[in-house]
Amino acid sequence: MIGLQGLKAARIVAGLTQEQLAQKSGVSRVTIAMLESGKQTLAKSSTIIKLADALKVEPQVILCLEG
């Protein structure tokens, strides 16, 4: 699992609400809200890919990779 940092920014740039992103990605709105708020700090790679595809960005755009 990997942490997300840029999800909210990418969603706003795409002009989508959390509900719209949920519909496009198949990821629940609750999960998206928790990821954006930091209440959930990890996501499966499959979730990241679904969100990135729905936002039409590379997964790296929404990831926070520390190292």
Buried (B, 14 or more C-beta within 10 A) or exposed (E): EBBBBBBBEBBEEBEBEBEBBBEBBEBEBEBBBBBBEEEBBEBEEEBBEBBBEBBEBEBEBBBEEEE
